[in-house]
Amino acid sequence: MKKTIFTGAAVAVITPMNNDGSINYDELGKIIDHQIEHETDAIVICGTTGEASTFTDDEHVEAIRFAVEKVNHRVPVIAGTGSNDTAYAIWLAKEAKQAGADAQLQVTPYYNKTSQKGLLAHFHAIADATDLPIVLYNVPGRTGVDIKPETYAILSKHPNIVAAKEANGNITSVARTRALCGDNLDIYSGNDDQIVPILSLGGKGVISVLSNVAPKQT
């Protein structure tokens, strides 16, 4: 059986910026400490909420390194490493592994709008290239691509693909994914308003935006 990365609520942390557009690491450190002190179960760095798509390569890698060092093994750190460029996603995944992240968050390739076959090729290439556990991130409202339950079933057989952040808003689809994947794939809600229904289907928790302001309550 695959190891569960976390159970409960992970926060998709914001990235505070200085007036010149650089990352404010003093404030980011305070945010991370605040989250852990208020019982957040995992830290997701460089996700959608963290606006990592606007980072330079150096900023992206340094933010992951900083988060890993600041957390210091208190909770798992999940690093956003997704891209619509497979080779770039692999590079980021390797950098996250070297930085000491516990897992990586891999969003579906955006803009390119690939097929289900293309999703399989993309994610399998990443999973084959690094042993850093992968949390798939399905958010078709942002990327234009939806991972189908049958595709999840194939991906879940890979030993390095361990979980999914599901934000497609379709509970029927989530139920089908759970039925097909079973214990091969942990499911986390990617929407704060769908935590309860996903938990009722056997989900492990949520990767939350709301936790930025209410970590203990989430």
Biotite code that builds the C-alpha atoms (Angstrom):
import biotite.structure as struc

atoms = struc.array([
    struc.Atom([0.000, 0.000, 0.000], chain_id="A", res_id=1, res_name="MET", atom_name="CA", element="C"),
    struc.Atom([1.219, 3.511, -0.804], chain_id="A", res_id=2, res_name="LYS", atom_name="CA", element="C"),
    struc.Atom([2.077, 5.891, 2.018], chain_id="A", res_id=3, res_name="LYS", atom_name="CA", element="C"),
    struc.Atom([-0.432, 8.671, 2.719], chain_id="A", res_id=4, res_name="THR", atom_name="CA", element="C"),
    struc.Atom([1.261, 12.082, 2.605], chain_id="A", res_id=5, res_name="ILE", atom_name="CA", element="C"),
    struc.Atom([-1.099, 13.693, 5.107], chain_id="A", res_id=6, res_name="PHE", atom_name="CA", element="C"),
    struc.Atom([-4.588, 13.401, 6.532], chain_id="A", res_id=7, res_name="THR", atom_name="CA", element="C"),
    struc.Atom([-6.641, 16.498, 7.293], chain_id="A", res_id=8, res_name="GLY", atom_name="CA", element="C"),
    struc.Atom([-6.102, 20.017, 5.956], chain_id="A", res_id=9, res_name="ALA", atom_name="CA", element="C"),
    struc.Atom([-3.090, 21.282, 4.020], chain_id="A", res_id=10, res_name="ALA", atom_name="CA", element="C"),
    struc.Atom([-2.799, 24.973, 3.284], chain_id="A", res_id=11, res_name="VAL", atom_name="CA", element="C"),
    struc.Atom([-2.009, 26.269, -0.183], chain_id="A", res_id=12, res_name="ALA", atom_name="CA", element="C"),
    struc.Atom([0.001, 29.169, 1.186], chain_id="A", res_id=13, res_name="VAL", atom_name="CA", element="C"),
    struc.Atom([0.029, 32.619, -0.315], chain_id="A", res_id=14, res_name="ILE", atom_name="CA", element="C"),
    struc.Atom([3.365, 34.156, -1.278], chain_id="A", res_id=15, res_name="THR", atom_name="CA", element="C"),
    struc.Atom([3.867, 37.621, 0.265], chain_id="A", res_id=16, res_name="PRO", atom_name="CA", element="C"),
    struc.Atom([5.722, 40.058, -1.975], chain_id="A", res_id=17, res_name="MET", atom_name="CA", element="C"),
    struc.Atom([7.821, 43.151, -1.436], chain_id="A", res_id=18, res_name="ASN", atom_name="CA", element="C"),
    struc.Atom([6.987, 46.379, -3.258], chain_id="A", res_id=19, res_name="ASN", atom_name="CA", element="C"),
    struc.Atom([9.628, 45.586, -5.870], chain_id="A", res_id=20, res_name="ASP", atom_name="CA", element="C"),
    struc.Atom([7.947, 42.270, -6.698], chain_id="A", res_id=21, res_name="GLY", atom_name="CA", element="C"),
    struc.Atom([10.460, 40.038, -4.919], chain_id="A", res_id=22, res_name="SER", atom_name="CA", element="C"),
    struc.Atom([9.367, 37.400, -2.405], chain_id="A", res_id=23, res_name="ILE", atom_name="CA", element="C"),
    struc.Atom([9.141, 38.637, 1.179], chain_id="A", res_id=24, res_name="ASN", atom_name="CA", element="C"),
    struc.Atom([10.750, 35.718, 2.979], chain_id="A", res_id=25, res_name="TYR", atom_name="CA", element="C"),
    struc.Atom([10.393, 37.273, 6.435], chain_id="A", res_id=26, res_name="ASP", atom_name="CA", element="C"),
    struc.Atom([6.616, 37.370, 6.055], chain_id="A", res_id=27, res_name="GLU", atom_name="CA", element="C"),
    struc.Atom([6.493, 33.963, 4.362], chain_id="A", res_id=28, res_name="LEU", atom_name="CA", element="C"),
    struc.Atom([8.325, 32.500, 7.337], chain_id="A", res_id=29, res_name="GLY", atom_name="CA", element="C"),
    struc.Atom([5.808, 34.056, 9.720], chain_id="A", res_id=30, res_name="LYS", atom_name="CA", element="C"),
    struc.Atom([2.931, 32.646, 7.660], chain_id="A", res_id=31, res_name="ILE", atom_name="CA", element="C"),
    struc.Atom([4.403, 29.143, 7.735], chain_id="A", res_id=32, res_name="ILE", atom_name="CA", element="C"),
    struc.Atom([4.982, 29.290, 11.503], chain_id="A", res_id=33, res_name="ASP", atom_name="CA", element="C"),
    struc.Atom([1.445, 30.599, 12.056], chain_id="A", res_id=34, res_name="HIS", atom_name="CA", element="C"),
    struc.Atom([-0.018, 27.770, 10.007], chain_id="A", res_id=35, res_name="GLN", atom_name="CA", element="C"),
    struc.Atom([1.874, 25.066, 11.879], chain_id="A", res_id=36, res_name="ILE", atom_name="CA", element="C"),
    struc.Atom([1.139, 26.629, 15.276], chain_id="A", res_id=37, res_name="GLU", atom_name="CA", element="C"),
    struc.Atom([-2.561, 26.493, 14.364], chain_id="A", res_id=38, res_name="HIS", atom_name="CA", element="C"),
    struc.Atom([-2.443, 22.786, 13.479], chain_id="A", res_id=39, res_name="GLU", atom_name="CA", element="C"),
    struc.Atom([-2.259, 22.803, 9.695], chain_id="A", res_id=40, res_name="THR", atom_name="CA", element="C"),
    struc.Atom([-1.408, 19.259, 8.603], chain_id="A", res_id=41, res_name="ASP", atom_name="CA", element="C"),
    struc.Atom([0.797, 20.083, 5.595], chain_id="A", res_id=42, res_name="ALA", atom_name="CA", element="C"),
    struc.Atom([2.224, 23.063, 3.709], chain_id="A", res_id=43, res_name="ILE", atom_name="CA", element="C"),
    struc.Atom([1.745, 23.424, -0.050], chain_id="A", res_id=44, res_name="VAL", atom_name="CA", element="C"),
    struc.Atom([4.281, 25.874, -1.449], chain_id="A", res_id=45, res_name="ILE", atom_name="CA", element="C"),
    struc.Atom([4.306, 27.293, -4.995], chain_id="A", res_id=46, res_name="CYS", atom_name="CA", element="C"),
    struc.Atom([0.740, 26.315, -5.810], chain_id="A", res_id=47, res_name="GLY", atom_name="CA", element="C"),
    struc.Atom([-1.974, 28.269, -7.605], chain_id="A", res_id=48, res_name="THR", atom_name="CA", element="C"),
    struc.Atom([-2.727, 30.375, -4.528], chain_id="A", res_id=49, res_name="THR", atom_name="CA", element="C"),
    struc.Atom([0.988, 31.043, -4.126], chain_id="A", res_id=50, res_name="GLY", atom_name="CA", element="C"),
    struc.Atom([1.072, 32.500, -7.668], chain_id="A", res_id=51, res_name="GLU", atom_name="CA", element="C"),
    struc.Atom([4.057, 30.357, -8.635], chain_id="A", res_id=52, res_name="ALA", atom_name="CA", element="C"),
    struc.Atom([3.198, 30.738, -12.318], chain_id="A", res_id=53, res_name="SER", atom_name="CA", element="C"),
    struc.Atom([4.570, 34.289, -12.049], chain_id="A", res_id=54, res_name="THR", atom_name="CA", element="C"),
    struc.Atom([7.913, 33.241, -10.505], chain_id="A", res_id=55, res_name="PHE", atom_name="CA", element="C"),
    struc.Atom([11.277, 33.079, -12.186], chain_id="A", res_id=56, res_name="THR", atom_name="CA", element="C"),
    struc.Atom([13.006, 29.696, -12.083], chain_id="A", res_id=57, res_name="ASP", atom_name="CA", element="C"),
    struc.Atom([15.296, 30.888, -9.299], chain_id="A", res_id=58, res_name="ASP", atom_name="CA", element="C"),
    struc.Atom([12.392, 32.257, -7.252], chain_id="A", res_id=59, res_name="GLU", atom_name="CA", element="C"),
    struc.Atom([10.436, 29.025, -7.643], chain_id="A", res_id=60, res_name="HIS", atom_name="CA", element="C"),
    struc.Atom([13.275, 26.811, -6.461], chain_id="A", res_id=61, res_name="VAL", atom_name="CA", element="C"),
    struc.Atom([14.320, 29.171, -3.671], chain_id="A", res_id=62, res_name="GLU", atom_name="CA", element="C"),
    struc.Atom([10.736, 29.365, -2.345], chain_id="A", res_id=63, res_name="ALA", atom_name="CA", element="C"),
    struc.Atom([10.625, 25.572, -2.106], chain_id="A", res_id=64, res_name="ILE", atom_name="CA", element="C"),
    struc.Atom([13.998, 25.460, -0.358], chain_id="A", res_id=65, res_name="ARG", atom_name="CA", element="C"),
    struc.Atom([12.953, 28.164, 2.073], chain_id="A", res_id=66, res_name="PHE", atom_name="CA", element="C"),
    struc.Atom([9.689, 26.405, 2.941], chain_id="A", res_id=67, res_name="ALA", atom_name="CA", element="C"),
    struc.Atom([11.426, 23.076, 3.524], chain_id="A", res_id=68, res_name="VAL", atom_name="CA", element="C"),
    struc.Atom([14.011, 24.677, 5.808], chain_id="A", res_id=69, res_name="GLU", atom_name="CA", element="C"),
    struc.Atom([11.418, 26.740, 7.684], chain_id="A", res_id=70, res_name="LYS", atom_name="CA", element="C"),
    struc.Atom([9.062, 23.819, 8.231], chain_id="A", res_id=71, res_name="VAL", atom_name="CA", element="C"),
    struc.Atom([11.995, 21.673, 9.398], chain_id="A", res_id=72, res_name="ASN", atom_name="CA", element="C"),
    struc.Atom([10.081, 18.374, 9.324], chain_id="A", res_id=73, res_name="HIS", atom_name="CA", element="C"),
    struc.Atom([7.220, 19.643, 11.505], chain_id="A", res_id=74, res_name="ARG", atom_name="CA", element="C"),
    struc.Atom([4.679, 18.788, 8.788], chain_id="A", res_id=75, res_name="VAL", atom_name="CA", element="C"),
    struc.Atom([4.990, 17.529, 5.202], chain_id="A", res_id=76, res_name="PRO", atom_name="CA", element="C"),
    struc.Atom([5.907, 20.043, 2.497], chain_id="A", res_id=77, res_name="VAL", atom_name="CA", element="C"),
    struc.Atom([4.279, 19.584, -0.904], chain_id="A", res_id=78, res_name="ILE", atom_name="CA", element="C"),
    struc.Atom([5.951, 21.588, -3.671], chain_id="A", res_id=79, res_name="ALA", atom_name="CA", element="C"),
    struc.Atom([4.104, 22.808, -6.741], chain_id="A", res_id=80, res_name="GLY", atom_name="CA", element="C"),
    struc.Atom([6.166, 21.631, -9.716], chain_id="A", res_id=81, res_name="THR", atom_name="CA", element="C"),
    struc.Atom([3.580, 21.432, -12.488], chain_id="A", res_id=82, res_name="GLY", atom_name="CA", element="C"),
    struc.Atom([3.900, 22.793, -16.006], chain_id="A", res_id=83, res_name="SER", atom_name="CA", element="C"),
    struc.Atom([2.476, 22.294, -19.480], chain_id="A", res_id=84, res_name="ASN", atom_name="CA", element="C"),
    struc.Atom([6.076, 21.570, -20.521], chain_id="A", res_id=85, res_name="ASP", atom_name="CA", element="C"),
    struc.Atom([6.894, 17.992, -19.496], chain_id="A", res_id=86, res_name="THR", atom_name="CA", element="C"),
    struc.Atom([10.658, 18.530, -19.492], chain_id="A", res_id=87, res_name="ALA", atom_name="CA", element="C"),
    struc.Atom([10.307, 21.638, -17.330], chain_id="A", res_id=88, res_name="TYR", atom_name="CA", element="C"),
    struc.Atom([8.001, 19.829, -14.898], chain_id="A", res_id=89, res_name="ALA", atom_name="CA", element="C"),
    struc.Atom([10.612, 17.076, -14.581], chain_id="A", res_id=90, res_name="ILE", atom_name="CA", element="C"),
    struc.Atom([13.325, 19.662, -13.921], chain_id="A", res_id=91, res_name="TRP", atom_name="CA", element="C"),
    struc.Atom([11.234, 21.332, -11.214], chain_id="A", res_id=92, res_name="LEU", atom_name="CA", element="C"),
    struc.Atom([10.404, 17.951, -9.675], chain_id="A", res_id=93, res_name="ALA", atom_name="CA", element="C"),
    struc.Atom([14.091, 17.105, -9.410], chain_id="A", res_id=94, res_name="LYS", atom_name="CA", element="C"),
    struc.Atom([14.824, 20.504, -7.867], chain_id="A", res_id=95, res_name="GLU", atom_name="CA", element="C"),
    struc.Atom([12.038, 19.968, -5.317], chain_id="A", res_id=96, res_name="ALA", atom_name="CA", element="C"),
    struc.Atom([13.419, 16.540, -4.475], chain_id="A", res_id=97, res_name="LYS", atom_name="CA", element="C"),
    struc.Atom([16.898, 17.990, -3.980], chain_id="A", res_id=98, res_name="GLN", atom_name="CA", element="C"),
    struc.Atom([15.457, 20.753, -1.791], chain_id="A", res_id=99, res_name="ALA", atom_name="CA", element="C"),
    struc.Atom([13.927, 18.150, 0.517], chain_id="A", res_id=100, res_name="GLY", atom_name="CA", element="C"),
    struc.Atom([10.215, 18.405, -0.290], chain_id="A", res_id=101, res_name="ALA", atom_name="CA", element="C"),
    struc.Atom([8.078, 15.476, 0.846], chain_id="A", res_id=102, res_name="ASP", atom_name="CA", element="C"),
    struc.Atom([5.908, 15.407, -2.280], chain_id="A", res_id=103, res_name="ALA", atom_name="CA", element="C"),
    struc.Atom([5.124, 17.356, -5.433], chain_id="A", res_id=104, res_name="GLN", atom_name="CA", element="C"),
    struc.Atom([1.878, 18.806, -6.778], chain_id="A", res_id=105, res_name="LEU", atom_name="CA", element="C"),
    struc.Atom([1.542, 18.274, -10.534], chain_id="A", res_id=106, res_name="GLN", atom_name="CA", element="C"),
    struc.Atom([-1.201, 20.236, -12.260], chain_id="A", res_id=107, res_name="VAL", atom_name="CA", element="C"),
    struc.Atom([-2.645, 19.077, -15.571], chain_id="A", res_id=108, res_name="THR", atom_name="CA", element="C"),
    struc.Atom([-0.899, 20.671, -18.577], chain_id="A", res_id=109, res_name="PRO", atom_name="CA", element="C"),
    struc.Atom([-2.689, 23.978, -19.148], chain_id="A", res_id=110, res_name="TYR", atom_name="CA", element="C"),
    struc.Atom([-3.287, 25.848, -22.422], chain_id="A", res_id=111, res_name="TYR", atom_name="CA", element="C"),
    struc.Atom([-2.138, 22.910, -24.572], chain_id="A", res_id=112, res_name="ASN", atom_name="CA", element="C"),
    struc.Atom([-5.431, 21.105, -23.757], chain_id="A", res_id=113, res_name="LYS", atom_name="CA", element="C"),
    struc.Atom([-4.057, 17.632, -24.366], chain_id="A", res_id=114, res_name="THR", atom_name="CA", element="C"),
    struc.Atom([-6.014, 14.365, -24.643], chain_id="A", res_id=115, res_name="SER", atom_name="CA", element="C"),
    struc.Atom([-6.336, 11.681, -21.961], chain_id="A", res_id=116, res_name="GLN", atom_name="CA", element="C"),
    struc.Atom([-3.570, 9.807, -23.783], chain_id="A", res_id=117, res_name="LYS", atom_name="CA", element="C"),
    struc.Atom([-1.446, 12.933, -23.575], chain_id="A", res_id=118, res_name="GLY", atom_name="CA", element="C"),
    struc.Atom([-2.104, 13.204, -19.836], chain_id="A", res_id=119, res_name="LEU", atom_name="CA", element="C"),
    struc.Atom([-0.920, 9.635, -19.364], chain_id="A", res_id=120, res_name="LEU", atom_name="CA", element="C"),
    struc.Atom([2.273, 10.303, -21.306], chain_id="A", res_id=121, res_name="ALA", atom_name="CA", element="C"),
    struc.Atom([2.945, 13.560, -19.429], chain_id="A", res_id=122, res_name="HIS", atom_name="CA", element="C"),
    struc.Atom([2.417, 12.237, -15.918], chain_id="A", res_id=123, res_name="PHE", atom_name="CA", element="C"),
    struc.Atom([4.106, 8.888, -16.544], chain_id="A", res_id=124, res_name="HIS", atom_name="CA", element="C"),
    struc.Atom([7.199, 10.696, -17.850], chain_id="A", res_id=125, res_name="ALA", atom_name="CA", element="C"),
    struc.Atom([7.384, 12.771, -14.668], chain_id="A", res_id=126, res_name="ILE", atom_name="CA", element="C"),
    struc.Atom([6.728, 9.792, -12.401], chain_id="A", res_id=127, res_name="ALA", atom_name="CA", element="C"),
    struc.Atom([9.423, 7.776, -14.168], chain_id="A", res_id=128, res_name="ASP", atom_name="CA", element="C"),
    struc.Atom([11.965, 10.590, -13.869], chain_id="A", res_id=129, res_name="ALA", atom_name="CA", element="C"),
    struc.Atom([11.829, 11.100, -10.093], chain_id="A", res_id=130, res_name="THR", atom_name="CA", element="C"),
    struc.Atom([10.722, 9.134, -7.050], chain_id="A", res_id=131, res_name="ASP", atom_name="CA", element="C"),
    struc.Atom([9.307, 12.224, -5.318], chain_id="A", res_id=132, res_name="LEU", atom_name="CA", element="C"),
    struc.Atom([5.663, 11.260, -4.612], chain_id="A", res_id=133, res_name="PRO", atom_name="CA", element="C"),
    struc.Atom([3.185, 12.929, -6.950], chain_id="A", res_id=134, res_name="ILE", atom_name="CA", element="C"),
    struc.Atom([-0.128, 14.532, -6.050], chain_id="A", res_id=135, res_name="VAL", atom_name="CA", element="C"),
    struc.Atom([-2.011, 15.043, -9.300], chain_id="A", res_id=136, res_name="LEU", atom_name="CA", element="C"),
    struc.Atom([-3.914, 18.336, -9.493], chain_id="A", res_id=137, res_name="TYR", atom_name="CA", element="C"),
    struc.Atom([-7.096, 18.311, -11.529], chain_id="A", res_id=138, res_name="ASN", atom_name="CA", element="C"),
    struc.Atom([-8.571, 21.790, -11.968], chain_id="A", res_id=139, res_name="VAL", atom_name="CA", element="C"),
    struc.Atom([-10.202, 21.936, -15.419], chain_id="A", res_id=140, res_name="PRO", atom_name="CA", element="C"),
    struc.Atom([-11.730, 25.345, -14.763], chain_id="A", res_id=141, res_name="GLY", atom_name="CA", element="C"),
    struc.Atom([-8.209, 26.784, -14.865], chain_id="A", res_id=142, res_name="ARG", atom_name="CA", element="C"),
    struc.Atom([-6.390, 24.411, -17.230], chain_id="A", res_id=143, res_name="THR", atom_name="CA", element="C"),
    struc.Atom([-9.040, 23.333, -19.732], chain_id="A", res_id=144, res_name="GLY", atom_name="CA", element="C"),
    struc.Atom([-8.219, 19.649, -19.154], chain_id="A", res_id=145, res_name="VAL", atom_name="CA", element="C"),
    struc.Atom([-10.102, 17.174, -16.936], chain_id="A", res_id=146, res_name="ASP", atom_name="CA", element="C"),
    struc.Atom([-8.559, 13.902, -15.735], chain_id="A", res_id=147, res_name="ILE", atom_name="CA", element="C"),
    struc.Atom([-11.201, 11.224, -16.302], chain_id="A", res_id=148, res_name="LYS", atom_name="CA", element="C"),
    struc.Atom([-11.742, 8.458, -13.715], chain_id="A", res_id=149, res_name="PRO", atom_name="CA", element="C"),
    struc.Atom([-10.488, 5.824, -16.144], chain_id="A", res_id=150, res_name="GLU", atom_name="CA", element="C"),
    struc.Atom([-7.283, 7.835, -16.637], chain_id="A", res_id=151, res_name="THR", atom_name="CA", element="C"),
    struc.Atom([-6.856, 8.140, -12.886], chain_id="A", res_id=152, res_name="TYR", atom_name="CA", element="C"),
    struc.Atom([-7.186, 4.353, -12.662], chain_id="A", res_id=153, res_name="ALA", atom_name="CA", element="C"),
    struc.Atom([-4.230, 3.871, -15.001], chain_id="A", res_id=154, res_name="ILE", atom_name="CA", element="C"),
    struc.Atom([-2.118, 6.580, -13.364], chain_id="A", res_id=155, res_name="LEU", atom_name="CA", element="C"),
    struc.Atom([-2.796, 5.218, -9.876], chain_id="A", res_id=156, res_name="SER", atom_name="CA", element="C"),
    struc.Atom([-0.955, 2.012, -10.758], chain_id="A", res_id=157, res_name="LYS", atom_name="CA", element="C"),
    struc.Atom([2.343, 3.903, -10.921], chain_id="A", res_id=158, res_name="HIS", atom_name="CA", element="C"),
    struc.Atom([4.154, 3.615, -7.566], chain_id="A", res_id=159, res_name="PRO", atom_name="CA", element="C"),
    struc.Atom([5.159, 7.294, -7.548], chain_id="A", res_id=160, res_name="ASN", atom_name="CA", element="C"),
    struc.Atom([1.633, 8.631, -8.194], chain_id="A", res_id=161, res_name="ILE", atom_name="CA", element="C"),
    struc.Atom([0.041, 8.525, -4.764], chain_id="A", res_id=162, res_name="VAL", atom_name="CA", element="C"),
    struc.Atom([-2.746, 11.109, -4.567], chain_id="A", res_id=163, res_name="ALA", atom_name="CA", element="C"),
    struc.Atom([-4.922, 13.650, -6.345], chain_id="A", res_id=164, res_name="ALA", atom_name="CA", element="C"),
    struc.Atom([-6.110, 17.133, -5.504], chain_id="A", res_id=165, res_name="LYS", atom_name="CA", element="C"),
    struc.Atom([-9.526, 17.057, -7.131], chain_id="A", res_id=166, res_name="GLU", atom_name="CA", element="C"),
    struc.Atom([-11.081, 20.404, -8.045], chain_id="A", res_id=167, res_name="ALA", atom_name="CA", element="C"),
    struc.Atom([-13.290, 19.547, -10.999], chain_id="A", res_id=168, res_name="ASN", atom_name="CA", element="C"),
    struc.Atom([-16.422, 20.121, -8.897], chain_id="A", res_id=169, res_name="GLY", atom_name="CA", element="C"),
    struc.Atom([-18.013, 16.866, -10.063], chain_id="A", res_id=170, res_name="ASN", atom_name="CA", element="C"),
    struc.Atom([-18.736, 14.627, -7.076], chain_id="A", res_id=171, res_name="ILE", atom_name="CA", element="C"),
    struc.Atom([-20.086, 11.869, -9.318], chain_id="A", res_id=172, res_name="THR", atom_name="CA", element="C"),
    struc.Atom([-16.738, 11.785, -11.094], chain_id="A", res_id=173, res_name="SER", atom_name="CA", element="C"),
    struc.Atom([-14.895, 11.675, -7.762], chain_id="A", res_id=174, res_name="VAL", atom_name="CA", element="C"),
    struc.Atom([-17.038, 8.734, -6.655], chain_id="A", res_id=175, res_name="ALA", atom_name="CA", element="C"),
    struc.Atom([-16.185, 6.903, -9.875], chain_id="A", res_id=176, res_name="ARG", atom_name="CA", element="C"),
    struc.Atom([-12.473, 7.641, -9.376], chain_id="A", res_id=177, res_name="THR", atom_name="CA", element="C"),
    struc.Atom([-12.614, 6.294, -5.830], chain_id="A", res_id=178, res_name="ARG", atom_name="CA", element="C"),
    struc.Atom([-14.354, 3.139, -7.037], chain_id="A", res_id=179, res_name="ALA", atom_name="CA", element="C"),
    struc.Atom([-11.778, 2.510, -9.765], chain_id="A", res_id=180, res_name="LEU", atom_name="CA", element="C"),
    struc.Atom([-8.644, 3.428, -7.807], chain_id="A", res_id=181, res_name="CYS", atom_name="CA", element="C"),
    struc.Atom([-9.436, 2.306, -4.279], chain_id="A", res_id=182, res_name="GLY", atom_name="CA", element="C"),
    struc.Atom([-6.423, 2.517, -1.980], chain_id="A", res_id=183, res_name="ASP", atom_name="CA", element="C"),
    struc.Atom([-4.045, 3.120, -4.903], chain_id="A", res_id=184, res_name="ASN", atom_name="CA", element="C"),
    struc.Atom([-4.883, 6.841, -4.912], chain_id="A", res_id=185, res_name="LEU", atom_name="CA", element="C"),
    struc.Atom([-5.641, 9.157, -1.996], chain_id="A", res_id=186, res_name="ASP", atom_name="CA", element="C"),
    struc.Atom([-8.105, 11.916, -2.847], chain_id="A", res_id=187, res_name="ILE", atom_name="CA", element="C"),
    struc.Atom([-8.005, 15.438, -1.428], chain_id="A", res_id=188, res_name="TYR", atom_name="CA", element="C"),
    struc.Atom([-10.645, 18.061, -2.064], chain_id="A", res_id=189, res_name="SER", atom_name="CA", element="C"),
    struc.Atom([-9.306, 21.009, -4.014], chain_id="A", res_id=190, res_name="GLY", atom_name="CA", element="C"),
    struc.Atom([-12.408, 23.068, -3.234], chain_id="A", res_id=191, res_name="ASN", atom_name="CA", element="C"),
    struc.Atom([-13.180, 24.271, 0.281], chain_id="A", res_id=192, res_name="ASP", atom_name="CA", element="C"),
    struc.Atom([-16.912, 23.906, -0.329], chain_id="A", res_id=193, res_name="ASP", atom_name="CA", element="C"),
    struc.Atom([-16.612, 20.199, -1.191], chain_id="A", res_id=194, res_name="GLN", atom_name="CA", element="C"),
    struc.Atom([-14.640, 18.919, 1.792], chain_id="A", res_id=195, res_name="ILE", atom_name="CA", element="C"),
    struc.Atom([-17.541, 17.048, 3.379], chain_id="A", res_id=196, res_name="VAL", atom_name="CA", element="C"),
    struc.Atom([-18.795, 15.191, 0.287], chain_id="A", res_id=197, res_name="PRO", atom_name="CA", element="C"),
    struc.Atom([-15.258, 14.132, -0.655], chain_id="A", res_id=198, res_name="ILE", atom_name="CA", element="C"),
    struc.Atom([-14.575, 12.952, 2.895], chain_id="A", res_id=199, res_name="LEU", atom_name="CA", element="C"),
    struc.Atom([-17.808, 10.964, 2.743], chain_id="A", res_id=200, res_name="SER", atom_name="CA", element="C"),
    struc.Atom([-16.417, 9.146, -0.304], chain_id="A", res_id=201, res_name="LEU", atom_name="CA", element="C"),
    struc.Atom([-13.252, 8.192, 1.553], chain_id="A", res_id=202, res_name="GLY", atom_name="CA", element="C"),
    struc.Atom([-11.141, 11.246, 0.783], chain_id="A", res_id=203, res_name="GLY", atom_name="CA", element="C"),
    struc.Atom([-8.188, 12.011, 3.036], chain_id="A", res_id=204, res_name="LYS", atom_name="CA", element="C"),
    struc.Atom([-8.770, 15.740, 3.460], chain_id="A", res_id=205, res_name="GLY", atom_name="CA", element="C"),
    struc.Atom([-8.387, 19.055, 1.660], chain_id="A", res_id=206, res_name="VAL", atom_name="CA", element="C"),
    struc.Atom([-5.733, 21.258, 0.115], chain_id="A", res_id=207, res_name="ILE", atom_name="CA", element="C"),
    struc.Atom([-7.278, 24.513, 1.184], chain_id="A", res_id=208, res_name="SER", atom_name="CA", element="C"),
    struc.Atom([-7.230, 28.196, 0.328], chain_id="A", res_id=209, res_name="VAL", atom_name="CA", element="C"),
    struc.Atom([-9.480, 29.032, 3.291], chain_id="A", res_id=210, res_name="LEU", atom_name="CA", element="C"),
    struc.Atom([-6.802, 27.697, 5.634], chain_id="A", res_id=211, res_name="SER", atom_name="CA", element="C"),
    struc.Atom([-4.776, 30.829, 4.913], chain_id="A", res_id=212, res_name="ASN", atom_name="CA", element="C"),
    struc.Atom([-7.182, 32.747, 7.166], chain_id="A", res_id=213, res_name="VAL", atom_name="CA", element="C"),
    struc.Atom([-8.683, 29.958, 9.301], chain_id="A", res_id=214, res_name="ALA", atom_name="CA", element="C"),
    struc.Atom([-6.180, 27.101, 9.615], chain_id="A", res_id=215, res_name="PRO", atom_name="CA", element="C"),
    struc.Atom([-7.454, 25.614, 12.865], chain_id="A", res_id=216, res_name="LYS", atom_name="CA", element="C"),
    struc.Atom([-11.095, 25.747, 11.802], chain_id="A", res_id=217, res_name="GLN", atom_name="CA", element="C"),
    struc.Atom([-10.344, 24.086, 8.463], chain_id="A", res_id=218, res_name="THR", atom_name="CA", element="C"),
])
